[in-house]
Amino acid sequence: MGHGPAVKLGKDDASAYKTKLGVRMFIAYTLVYATFVAINATAPKMMQSIVLGQTAAVIWGFGLIGLALVMAVIYNHFCTRAEVRMNS
């Protein structure tokens, strides 16, 4: 036998705010990623240059991963604040 939901789910008054924020952050990340892809497609030698002891491609790759993590924390912070403010 299982258990029910951990919390009672109801109407989320902050959903419009969270959607708008998520879309904006997705567009921002997509632009950064598209820049990475464009550089790789048009100037691959640029990605072979050494930066901080690694190729620029590796630095960009880890930078993209780091950016995604930072953006996730920022999204969570602002969404939590919006939920507390709008759903109370």
C-alpha positions in Angstrom: 0.0 0.0 0.0 1.3 3.4 -0.9 0.8 6.8 0.6 -1.0 9.9 -0.7 0.6 13.2 -1.9 3.1 14.8 0.5 1.3 18.1 0.3 -2.2 19.2 -0.6 -2.2 20.5 -4.1 -4.4 23.5 -5.0 -4.5 26.5 -7.3 -1.1 28.1 -7.8 -1.6 31.8 -8.1 2.1 32.2 -9.0 2.0 29.9 -12.0 1.8 32.7 -14.6 4.9 34.4 -13.0 6.8 31.2 -12.9 6.0 30.4 -16.5 7.1 33.8 -17.7 10.3 33.7 -15.7 11.0 30.1 -16.9 10.5 31.1 -20.6 12.8 34.2 -20.2 15.5 32.1 -18.6 15.1 29.5 -21.3 15.5 32.1 -24.0 18.6 33.5 -22.3 20.2 30.1 -22.0 19.3 29.2 -25.6 21.1 32.4 -26.8 24.2 31.5 -24.9 24.1 28.0 -26.2 23.4 29.2 -29.8 26.5 31.4 -29.5 28.6 28.4 -28.5 27.2 26.4 -31.4 27.7 29.2 -33.9 31.3 29.7 -32.8 31.9 26.0 -33.2 30.3 26.0 -36.7 31.9 29.1 -38.0 35.3 29.4 -36.2 36.3 25.9 -34.9 39.9 27.0 -34.5 38.8 29.6 -31.9 37.6 26.7 -29.7 41.0 25.0 -30.0 42.7 28.0 -28.3 44.0 27.4 -24.8 42.2 29.2 -22.0 43.1 28.6 -18.3 45.0 25.5 -19.3 42.2 23.9 -21.3 40.7 24.4 -24.7 38.1 27.1 -25.1 35.5 24.4 -25.9 36.0 22.7 -22.6 35.8 26.0 -20.8 32.6 26.9 -22.7 31.1 23.4 -21.9 31.7 23.6 -18.2 30.5 27.2 -18.3 27.2 26.1 -19.9 26.8 23.5 -17.2 27.6 26.0 -14.5 25.2 28.5 -16.0 22.4 26.0 -16.0 23.0 25.2 -12.3 23.1 28.9 -11.4 20.0 29.6 -13.4 18.2 26.7 -11.6 19.0 28.2 -8.2 17.9 31.6 -9.3 14.7 30.3 -10.7 14.0 28.3 -7.5 14.7 31.4 -5.4 12.4 33.7 -7.3 9.6 31.1 -7.7 9.6 30.3 -4.0 9.4 34.0 -3.1 6.5 34.4 -5.6 4.6 31.4 -4.2 4.9 32.6 -0.7 3.8 36.1 -1.7 0.9 35.1 -4.1 -0.4 31.9 -2.5 -0.7 33.2 1.0 
